[in-house]
Amino acid sequence: MRIALLEDDKEQAELVLRWLTEAKHNCSHFDNGRDFLRNALRESYDLLMLDWMLPEMNGLEVLRKIRQSGKNFTPVIFITARDDETDIVRALEAGADDYMSKPIRYKELVARVAALARRASGGREPDEMPDCSPYQFDLKRKTVGLAGDEIELTHREFDLALFMFKNSGRVVSRSHILESIWGMHGADLNTRTVDTHISRLRKKLQLNETNGWQLSAIYQHGYRLERLGEEPA
């Protein structure tokens, strides 16, 4: 999963980052609410982790602004020293999906992250495919079929197609795609690589009205693959 962590305590952040990395997640860290909010509204993540008590803009304010944007429904988990029932209720009512009180424990954190991932994918396990009809994915052979014919894709194009269908209905940023498919981070990012491969994929898979799917560029954000006739996330 691609996770964004908001935590101003250096030692706590390092601990959580190490645990998430050990659990095979990619994690970006922010130590203030304004930078986190700016990034969360521009980028795409699979999970947002928020501390509550922060200088300038606290975690609850960040969460409310994210939800008020009307376009970000990424799962959110609070990790905070505030454990009063009233605080937990306030966070959940503001749009949080889960709540952990410090000190946190490794196995519980990893289990809660996995549970939120299943919830966000409609109960599917990470390796389970959604309904991609009329396309047929063969994960062992790394091929995609349409109307009985196998579509000729490179391994990279197959991985990109698989990623987009698994994330269908939501906007994914170019850097999210680059990290997931090419393993590129930070200064290594070259968004033209994504744009070129997306264009090829759209043509090869014939993602159009006839086949019931649309792959669109979302200005200043990234791309969204959606089944026509469904409400986008």
Backbone as a ProteinNet text record, in pm:
[ID]
protein_1_A
[PRIMARY]
MRIALLEDDKEQAELVLRWLTEAKHNCSHFDNGRDFLRNALRESYDLLMLDWMLPEMNGLEVLRKIRQSGKNFTPVIFITARDDETDIVRALEAGADDYMSKPIRYKELVARVAALARRASGGREPDEMPDCSPYQFDLKRKTVGLAGDEIELTHREFDLALFMFKNSGRVVSRSHILESIWGMHGADLNTRTVDTHISRLRKKLQLNETNGWQLSAIYQHGYRLERLGEEPA
[TERTIARY]
83.1	0	87.2	34.5	100.9	36.6	115.1	63.1	128.2	48.7	101.1	82.9	190.3	191.2	211.8	122.6	135.5	170	294	341.8	459.2	446.7	552.3	657.5	632	730.7	827.5	953.6	1051.6	1067.2	1079.1	1099.4	977.7	858.7	736	725.7	757.7	751.3	848.4	970.1	1069.6	1024.6	960.2	911.3	802.8	704.2	593.8	644.2	733.6	789	863.3	939.3	1013.1	917.8	814.8	716.7	643.6	603.5	530.3	619.8	745.3	840.6	862.9	876.3	892.9	772.2	655.5	532.5	509.6	612.1	611.2	520.7	505.1	428.8	524.4	480.6	556.7	497.4	580.5	527.4	598.4	519.4	571.8	538	634.8	617.2	610.6	519.2	505.7	498.2	563.8	565.2	477.7	402.5	309.1	184.6	72.9	-55.6	-70.8	-13.7	-31.6	34.5	157.6	225.9	154.6	110.4	39.5	-89.1	-166.2	-293.3	-272.2	-174.7	-146.6	-112.7	-32.5	8.8	-106.2	-184.1	-293.2	-401.4	-420.9	-523	-472.8	-341.1	-284.4	-247.1	-197.9	-150.3	-258.6	-228.4	-320.6	-248.2	-318.2	-265.1	-370.5	-326.2	-417.6	-465.1	-387	-419.7	-352	-424.4	-369.9	-365.7	-249.8	-234.5	-211.2	-293.9	-288	-263.9	-169.8	-159.7	-259.5	-298.7	-397.9	-330	-242.6	-184.5	-61.9	-82.9	21.3	18.7	132.5	133.1	62.3	8.8	-56.3	-190.1	-187.5	-310.2	-311.9	-407.9	-407.4	-469	-455.9	-499.8	-647.6	-728.9	-872.4	-907.6	-840.2	-861.7	-821.9	-709.3	-662.5	-767	-817	-916.7	-1042.2	-1090.1	-1211.5	-1193.3	-1078.1	-1053.7	-1043.1	-984.8	-975.6	-1114.6	-1198.6	-1333	-1419.7	-1400.7	-1479.4	-1445.1	-1327.5	-1289.5	-1385.3	-1452.1	-1551.6	-1495.1	-1362.9	-1303.2	-1199.6	-1183.2	-1083.8	-1150.6	-1168.2	-1232.2	-1134.5	-1004.7	-901.4	-922.7	-910	-923.5	-826	-871.7	-792.2	-791.6	-673.5	-661.2	-588.1	-643.7	-578.5	-485.7	-365.1	-272.4	-232.5	-287.5	-273.4	-276	-221.1	-222.4	-359.2	-444.9	-578.3	-666.9	-707.2	-784.2	-918.8	-963.1	-1094.2	-1203.1	-1311.3	-1418.1	-1473.3	-1481.8	-1533.1	-1445.1	-1312.7	-1220.8	-1234	-1248	-1262.9	-1388.3	-1497.6	-1622.6	-1608	-1542.2	-1522.3	-1444.9	-1341.7	-1260.7	-1340.9	-1416	-1495.4	-1605.8	-1667.2	-1772.4	-1716.8	-1589.2	-1526.7	-1483.4	-1488	-1454	-1341.7	-1289.9	-1187.4	-1249.3	-1168.4	-1215.9	-1171.6	-1066.6	-1016.1	-938.8	-906.1	-846.7	-758.8	-632.1	-540.7	-482.5	-477.5	-421.6	-276	-190.2	-49.8	-38.8	57.3	158.3	100.4	141.6	89.8	178.2	120.6	193.4	204.1	316.2	348.3	241.4	209.4	116.5	-22.3	-65.2	-196.9	-200.1	-94.4	-88.3	-96.5	-15.4	-12.6	-148.6	-212.6	-343.3	-450	-446.8	-546	-526.3	-402.3	-374.2	-429	-407.7	-458.1	-610.8	-673.9	-819.6	-876.1	-811.9	-857.5	-837	-730.8	-706.5	-817.2	-860.5	-969.6	-1099.4	-1124.9	-1246.9	-1250.2	-1135	-1128.5	-1147	-1113.2	-1125.7	-1253.1	-1350.3	-1478	-1471.5	-1378	-1366.8	-1273.8	-1215.6	-1123.7	-989.1	-923.6	-785.4	-697.3	-573.6	-486.1	-463.5	-454.1	-425.1	-551.8	-666.9	-792.5	-834.1	-877.6	-914	-1058.9	-1086.1	-1224.5	-1284.5	-1409.5	-1475	-1421.9	-1352.2	-1291.6	-1359	-1469.9	-1533.3	-1557.8	-1535.7	-1514.4	-1367.9	-1280.8	-1138.9	-1115.6	-1024.6	-988.3	-839	-806	-666.1	-620.1	-507.4	-442.6	-317	-324	-214	-89.5	-107	8.9	86.4	14.2	79.3	102.8	45.2	55.3	3.9	-119.6	-182.4	-322.5	-372.9	-507.9	-580.4	-702.6	-780.4	-903.5	-948.7	-1070.2	-1141.2	-1265.8	-1347.6	-1276.3	-1210.6	-1144.5	-1006.5	-963	-830.8	-736.6	-612.5	-511.4	-452.3	-447.5	-392.1	-242.2	-165.6	-20.6	25.8	75.4	125.4	266	346.5	475.2	446.9	547.4	528.9	494.1	557.3	530.2	387.1	342.8	206	104.2	135.9	45.8	36.9	151.9	152.3	73.2	86.2	12.4	-137.7	-175.2	-317.1	-375	-301.3	-345.4	-364.5	-268.7	-275	-396.7	-420	-531.5	-666.6	-680.5	-806.8	-829.4	-723.5	-738.2	-776	-741.9	-774.4	-884.9	-962.2	-1066.2	-1164.2	-1207.2	-1302.3	-1240.6	-1108.8	-1043.3	-932.1	-900.9	-792.4	-660.3	-565.2	-431.3	-332.1	-244.6	-149.1	-38.2	29	139.2	251.9	282.4	390.6	351.2	222.5	174.4	197.3	166.3	186.6	334.9	417.3	561.3	620.9	578.2	628.9	585	459.4	404.3	453.3	469.4	504	652.4	713.9	854.7	949	891.5	974.9	1053	1003.3	1071.9	1019.4	1109	1070.8	1138.5	1072.7	1134.2	1191.8	1321.8	1389.4	1392.9	1368.7	1373.7	1246.4	1145	1015.9	1020.3	962.7	950.4	810.1	721.1	580.2	554.1	644	623.2	619.4	695.1	694.4	553.1	484.8	348.6	255.2	262.5	172.8	185.6	309	332.9	270.9	293.4	241	89.1	33	-113.2	-175.4	-114.6	-165.3	-162.4	-52.4	-42.1	-145.1	-162.3	-255.9	-399.2	-434.4	-569.4	-599.6	-500.6	-520.1	-521.6	-425.7	-415.6	-536.3	-584.1	-697.8	-832.5	-824.9	-948.2	-1045	-992.4	-1072.1	-1163.7	-1280.1	-1373.7	-1517.4	-1609.4	-1751.6	-1798	-1742.2	-1781.5	-1754.9	-1640.4	-1602.9	-1640.7	-1702.5	-1758.1	-1663.2	-1542.7	-1445.1	-1387.7	-1345.8	-1285.7	-1164.5	-1053.3	-930.4	-903.8	-923.7	-919.9	-804.6	-750.6	-653.5	-730.3	-691.1	-753.6	-654.5	-689.6	-598.9	-533.8	-401.1	-318.2	-325.1	-380.8	-388.9	-329.8	-379.6	-331.6	-430.5	-465.3	-554.4	-660.3	-773.7	-879.2	-934.1	-935.4	-1000.6	-1136	-1242.6	-1375.4	-1463.9	-1551	-1650.5	-1760.3	-1791.7	-1891.7	-2027.4	-2094.8	-2224.5	-2218.1	-2092.9	-2077.1	-2030	-2065.3	-2021.1	-1875.2	-1786.4	-1646.7	-1628.4	-1522.5	-1494.5	-1424
-119.5	0	125.4	230.2	360.7	441.7	475.2	534.6	669.3	766.5	896.5	907.6	941.6	950	1094.2	1143.1	1275.5	1256.6	1287.5	1267.8	1362.9	1447.9	1545.9	1495.9	1384.3	1326.7	1240.6	1279.8	1214	1065.5	1033.2	893.8	808.6	861.6	787.9	765.7	869.7	858.2	752.4	752.9	654.8	512.7	495.2	362.5	315.2	399.8	362.4	336.7	422.3	403.9	272	236.5	110.1	-8.3	-3.3	-112.7	-127.4	-15.7	-21.7	-71.5	-29.7	-75.8	-225.8	-275	-418.4	-497.1	-433.1	-498.3	-477.4	-426.9	-412.2	-299.3	-193.6	-77.2	36.1	124	244.1	361.9	432.2	533.6	667.5	775.6	912.2	980.2	1053.3	1112.9	1265.3	1323.1	1468.9	1503.4	1613.6	1650.3	1771	1821.1	1930.3	1915.6	1965.1	1944.9	2012.3	2131	2205.1	2133.9	2087.9	2015.3	1884.2	1816.7	1690.4	1712.9	1813.7	1841.3	1876.1	1961.8	2002	1879.9	1790.1	1671.3	1572.1	1552.5	1454.6	1491.6	1621.8	1665.8	1661.3	1653.2	1649.9	1507.7	1429.4	1294.3	1191.1	1064.9	956	857.7	816.2	719.1	612.8	500.3	393.3	408.6	483.7	502	627.8	702.2	819.2	790.5	817.5	800.4	936.6	971.9	1105.6	1102.8	1186.4	1219.7	1331.6	1350.5	1454.7	1584	1574.2	1694	1739.7	1844.7	1899.1	2051.2	2116.8	2263.2	2318.2	2436.6	2509.3	2447.3	2327.4	2261.7	2119.4	2089	1954.9	1851.5	1724.4	1616.4	1617.3	1658.4	1662.9	1768.7	1883.1	1987.2	1937.2	1867.2	1811.1	1715.6	1626	1529.1	1598.2	1697.5	1766.9	1835.1	1896.3	1963.3	1862.3	1747.3	1641.7	1593.8	1565.9	1518.1	1627.4	1752.6	1863.2	1893.3	1846.3	1868.7	1797	1694.6	1623.1	1529.3	1511.6	1427.1	1330.3	1327.5	1238	1150.5	1022.1	928.1	819	851.7	757.8	718.4	589.3	548.4	623.8	658.7	735.3	663.3	652.2	597.9	699.1	727.3	815	732.3	783.4	723.6	835.3	835.4	950.4	909.2	997.4	974.4	1004.6	1071.2	1105	981.2	931.6	807.2	821	943.3	964.7	925	866.6	822.4	937	1055.3	1171.3	1203.7	1195.1	1223	1119.3	993.7	886.9	910.1	946.3	972.5	1091.9	1198	1317	1281.3	1200.5	1162.2	1077.7	980.6	894.1	972.3	1065.2	1146.2	1242.2	1279.7	1369.5	1296	1161.2	1085.7	985.5	966.5	864.6	725.5	628.7	491.2	401.9	443.9	364.5	456.5	404.2	487.9	399.7	438	365.8	461.9	418.3	500.6	461.1	559	533.1	487.6	400.5	345.5	235.3	234	136.2	12.5	-97.8	-223.9	-269.1	-330	-364.9	-452.3	-566	-660.1	-599.8	-521.9	-459.6	-356.9	-275.6	-175.7	-242	-344.7	-413.4	-476.2	-534	-597.7	-494.3	-379.6	-275.5	-217.3	-201.9	-153.7	-252.5	-380.9	-483.3	-483.3	-463.6	-461.6	-343.2	-227.3	-109.4	-127.1	-196.8	-223.5	-310.3	-412.1	-498.7	-419.7	-335.2	-255.9	-161.5	-99.1	-4.2	-72.4	-200.9	-274.1	-356	-322	-392.7	-532.8	-556.3	-687.7	-782.9	-738.5	-825.7	-833.2	-947.8	-960	-885.2	-844.8	-765.8	-825.6	-959.8	-1023.9	-1062.7	-1035.1	-1074.2	-969.7	-1015.5	-924.9	-879.9	-752.7	-707.6	-755.9	-725.7	-760.3	-667.7	-727.1	-648.8	-674.9	-744.2	-781.2	-656.5	-672.3	-795.1	-840.3	-783.7	-821.2	-941.3	-1028.9	-1145.2	-1139.7	-1133.5	-1129.2	-1268.5	-1311.6	-1436	-1396.1	-1403.6	-1354.9	-1442	-1570.5	-1659.3	-1632.9	-1617.8	-1594.9	-1446.2	-1360.1	-1215.3	-1171.8	-1213.2	-1177.2	-1121.7	-1047.5	-992.2	-1032.4	-1083.2	-1121.8	-1034.4	-1021.6	-945.4	-1014.8	-1053.4	-1120.7	-1243.9	-1318.3	-1441.5	-1423.2	-1300.5	-1274.5	-1220.5	-1266.6	-1218.5	-1087	-987.6	-857.2	-858.4	-813.5	-815.5	-698.3	-730.9	-629.6	-665.5	-564	-588.3	-619	-671	-699.8	-572.1	-461	-334.3	-288.1	-304.2	-265.8	-352.7	-482.4	-570.3	-525.5	-496.5	-452.5	-322.9	-234.1	-107.7	-132	-219.1	-251.4	-312.8	-403.8	-469.3	-366.8	-276.2	-172	-82.6	-41	49.6	-18.5	-145	-213.8	-239.6	-269.9	-290.2	-160.5	-48.1	82.5	152.9	77.1	137.9	217.4	328.9	414.6	524.3	521.2	624.2	690.4	813.4	885.7	841.3	803.8	769.4	867	920.1	1020	955.4	1035.8	985	929.8	999.3	950.5	820.3	803.3	676.7	563.9	589.9	489.3	457.6	560.6	540.1	459.7	488.6	413.9	268.2	245.2	109.8	23.9	83.3	5.1	9.9	125.6	140.1	142.9	154.1	161.3	289.4	395.8	525.2	611.5	689.1	774.9	911	1013.4	1145.6	1201.5	1227.6	1294.2	1209.6	1077.9	988.5	995.9	1064.5	1063.6	1136.2	1072.2	1131.7	1100.2	1198.3	1171.2	1141.4	1180.1	1149.2	998.5	925.5	779.6	726	777.7	734.6	772.2	896.9	944.2	860.4	825.7	745.4	607.1	542.8	407.7	407.4	509	517.8	530.2	611.6	629.3	497.6	423.6	294.6	195.9	195.5	102.2	130.9	257.4	296.4	243.2	252.7	206.1	54.1	-11.2	-156.7	-227.5	-177.6	-241.9	-195.5	-94.9	-39	1.9	85.6	132.8	243.1	202.3	296.7	257.4	330.6	309.4	170.6	119.7	-12.7	-120.7	-110.1	-210.7	-171	-54	-17	40.2	81.8	138.4	268.5	356.6	483.4	513.4	548.4	584.6	731.7	814	959.1	1023.2	1130.1	1213.2	1311.8	1323.9	1417.2	1531.5	1649.4	1764.6	1787.1	1795.4	1821.1	1710.2	1596.6	1487	1357	1308.7	1181.5	1119.5	992.7	920.9	844.1	820.2	738.7	644.1	515.7	415	386.8	398	376.3	300.2	219.8	151.8	252.4	265.9	363.4	329.8	433.4	411.7	404.3	400.1	397.4	533.5	568.1	693.6	680.3	773.6	767.2	793.8	735.2	757.8	890.4
0	0	0	-56.9	-53.7	59	159.4	281.8	307.1	353.6	396.2	547.1	616.6	762.1	805.9	893.3	953.6	1100.5	1136.6	1272.8	1299.2	1402.2	1428.6	1525.9	1594.6	1685.4	1604	1602.4	1516.8	1549.9	1677.2	1716.7	1682.8	1707.4	1675.1	1524.3	1446.9	1301	1250.1	1303.4	1260.2	1291.9	1408	1446.4	1351.2	1326	1237.3	1095.7	1046.9	912.6	901.9	1005	1001.1	999.1	1081.1	1084.7	952	893.9	767.5	654.3	655.4	554	566.5	690.6	712.9	663.7	668.9	622.3	472.5	401.4	255	205.5	284.7	242.2	205.8	114.4	80.6	156.7	230.8	321.2	303.2	294.8	290.8	422.7	478.7	610.4	602.3	680.1	691.5	839.6	878.3	1020.2	1051.9	952.4	979.9	892.2	945.5	881.6	747.5	731.4	606.2	488.4	507.2	399.8	369.1	474.5	455.5	376.6	415.5	349.1	202.7	175.1	37.5	-47.9	7	-66.7	-82.5	25.1	21.7	-78.2	-99.9	-195.4	-340.1	-357.1	-491.5	-533.5	-438.1	-464.9	-436.9	-466	-432.5	-340.8	-236.7	-140.6	-114.9	-62.7	-25.5	118.7	199	339.6	392.1	476.8	544.8	693.7	756.8	901.4	963.9	1064	1121.2	1270.9	1316.1	1457.7	1483.5	1608.4	1639.9	1682.4	1782.5	1843.2	1765.7	1686.3	1599.8	1609.6	1585.4	1584.9	1460.7	1468.1	1358.3	1316.7	1262.1	1216.5	1270.4	1358.8	1417.3	1322.9	1361.1	1274	1244.4	1341.2	1317.8	1213.1	1218.2	1116.9	978.9	972.9	845.4	788.7	873	828	776	848.7	806.5	672.2	649.9	521.8	408.1	436.1	334.7	294.5	392.5	363	301.7	344.9	290.5	146	100.9	-38.7	-133.1	-81.7	-160.5	-264.7	-267.1	-370.7	-315.4	-183.4	-125.3	-19.9	-54.2	36.1	78.2	73.5	114.9	261.4	294.4	434.5	524.9	644.6	740.9	874.8	935	1069.1	1156.5	1272.7	1369.1	1457.3	1482.1	1577.8	1673.1	1793.6	1881.8	2028.5	2111.4	2256	2316.4	2242.6	2292	2284.4	2400.4	2402.3	2471.5	2493.1	2553	2452.9	2501.3	2413	2328.4	2387.9	2315.1	2195	2213.1	2102.6	1991.7	2031.2	1931.6	1848.6	1915.8	1845.2	1752	1796.7	1712.5	1585.9	1600.4	1484.9	1386.7	1438	1350.7	1281	1353.3	1292.8	1188.4	1201.1	1103.6	977.7	980.8	860.5	875.3	998.7	1019.4	1008.6	966.7	952.3	1067.2	1137.7	1249.8	1343.2	1462	1565.7	1653.8	1670.3	1757.9	1860.4	1984.1	2091.1	2115.6	2133.6	2165.6	2311	2344.9	2254.5	2164.6	2040.4	1946.2	1944.3	1892.8	1886.2	1740.8	1709.2	1570.4	1504.7	1565.9	1502.6	1486.4	1586.1	1576.8	1464.2	1452.9	1345.9	1209.1	1186.4	1057.4	1027.1	1130.4	1110.4	1076.3	1141.9	1114.2	973.5	931.5	796.6	693.8	716.1	624	620.3	736.3	741.3	664.5	676.9	603.8	453.7	414.9	272.7	215.8	291.3	244.8	234.7	332.6	333.3	212.5	183.9	72.5	-62.2	-68.8	-196.2	-202.4	-118.1	-120.6	-64.7	27	89.7	17.7	-94.9	-168.6	-99.5	-111.3	-67.8	-167.3	-126.1	-213.1	-351.6	-360.7	-489	-565.8	-510.1	-574.5	-677.3	-794.8	-903.3	-891.6	-923.9	-934.2	-1065.8	-1089	-1215	-1324.4	-1422.2	-1530.3	-1665	-1665.6	-1792	-1878.6	-2010.1	-2087.9	-2097.4	-2015.3	-2019.2	-1927.1	-1969.6	-1889.3	-1857.7	-1729.6	-1686.1	-1646.3	-1703.8	-1663.5	-1585.8	-1452.9	-1370.3	-1380	-1405.9	-1417.6	-1546.1	-1656	-1784.9	-1812.8	-1728.1	-1743.1	-1880	-1909.8	-2036.9	-2010.5	-2108.9	-2102.7	-2230.7	-2216.3	-2332.4	-2347.8	-2471.4	-2501.8	-2617	-2596.1	-2698.7	-2753.9	-2666.2	-2706.7	-2764.7	-2784.3	-2841.5	-2734	-2740	-2646.1	-2697.2	-2609.5	-2645.9	-2620.4	-2718.4	-2706.2	-2619.4	-2500.1	-2407.5	-2360.7	-2335.5	-2270.2	-2122.7	-2051.7	-1909.3	-1832.2	-1869.5	-1802	-1828.8	-1951.2	-1985.7	-1912.9	-1899.1	-1823.6	-1678.9	-1617.4	-1477.4	-1461	-1557.6	-1552.1	-1567.1	-1659.5	-1678.1	-1551.3	-1491	-1368.5	-1255.9	-1244.2	-1140.7	-1161.1	-1285	-1311.7	-1287.1	-1326.1	-1303.2	-1154.3	-1080.6	-936.9	-865.6	-927.7	-869.7	-948	-1022.4	-1105.6	-1021	-1076.4	-1008	-925.5	-904.2	-824.5	-904.7	-869.6	-934.6	-873.3	-957	-909.4	-972.6	-891	-938.7	-1021	-1099.7	-1181.1	-1093.9	-984.5	-898.1	-829.3	-798.2	-741.5	-842	-967.2	-1072.5	-1088.4	-1091.6	-1109.2	-994.1	-873.1	-757.7	-763.6	-800.8	-799.4	-914.8	-1032.5	-1152.2	-1185	-1167.2	-1202.1	-1080.5	-962.4	-842.8	-831.2	-894.8	-893.1	-780.2	-719.4	-608.3	-623.2	-568.6	-555	-682.1	-679.8	-790.8	-917.1	-902	-1018.5	-1103.7	-1052.9	-1120.6	-1254.6	-1355.5	-1488.3	-1538.9	-1526.7	-1555.8	-1702.7	-1791.8	-1934.1	-1956.8	-1875.7	-1885.9	-1864.8	-1765.1	-1736.7	-1850.9	-1895.1	-2000.3	-2127.6	-2163.7	-2283.6	-2269.9	-2155.5	-2135.7	-2122.2	-2059.7	-2049	-2188	-2273.7	-2409.1	-2487.2	-2474.4	-2542	-2488.8	-2357.6	-2295.1	-2339.3	-2345.6	-2388	-2528.4	-2617.7	-2755.1	-2764.3	-2697	-2708.3	-2646.8	-2533.8	-2468.4	-2524.3	-2612.3	-2669.8	-2557.9	-2469.4	-2356	-2405	-2445.9	-2507.4	-2475.3	-2530.1	-2502	-2543.6	-2651.9	-2700.6	-2596.4	-2529.9	-2430.7	-2287.9	-2273.5	-2144.4	-2042.9	-2087.6	-1994.8	-2051.3	-1961.1	-2001.8	-1914.4	-1977.8	-1906.9	-1933.7	-1831.8	-1849.9	-1772.5	-1829.1	-1757.7	-1671.1	-1545.3	-1451.6	-1429.2	-1471.2	-1472.3	-1335.8	-1335.5	-1218	-1112.9	-1147.2	-1050	-1104.1	-1216.1	-1267.4	-1362.7	-1338.1	-1428.3	-1350	-1417.9	-1358.8	-1464.7	-1431.8	-1514.7	-1451.3	-1529.8	-1474.4	-1571.8	-1515.3	-1597.6	-1630.9	-1755.9	-1799.3	-1739.8	-1691	-1628.3	-1478.7	-1421	-1277.4	-1228.4	-1103.6	-1044.6	-1005.6	-1048.7	-1009.7	-861.6	-803.3	-661.5	-643.1
[MASK]
+++++++++++++++++++++++++++++++++++++++++++++++++++++++++++++++++++++++++++++++++++++++++++++++++++++++++++++++++++++++++++++++++++++++++++++++++++++++++++++++++++++++++++++++++++++++++++++++++++++++++++++++++++++++++++++++++++++++++

